[in-house]
Amino acid sequence: MSQLKVLMSISWNEISLLSPNETFNSLTTSLFDLFLEIIHDICFSFLIFIYCIIMVHGRQQQEAFLSLQDVAHKSELSIEAK
C-alpha cells in the first residue's frame, strides 16, 4: 500500500513538470507495484487458508485414529474378560 500513498502524494504540479512519457512511466510503475502487492496479499491469504484446512483435516484424522484405538482397546479387554 506504500506505493499507493506515494502515487497519491504526487501533486499535479509535479506531474505537470514531467514529460508525458515520464508521467506515464511513473504512474504505470506505481500501479504495477500496487498490483504486485495485491497479488502477494491474495497469495499469502490463500496459503494461510490452505494451511488451516490441512491442520483441521489432520486433527480430524488424529481424533478418528484415537477413537479407533479406544475401540480396539475396549474390544481387546472384552475378549480377555471372556
Buried (B, 14 or more C-beta within 10 A) or exposed (E): EEBBEEBEEBEEEEEEEBEEEEBEEBBEEBEEBBEEBEEEEEEEEEEEEEEEEEEEEEEEEEEEEEEEEEEEEEEEEEEEEE
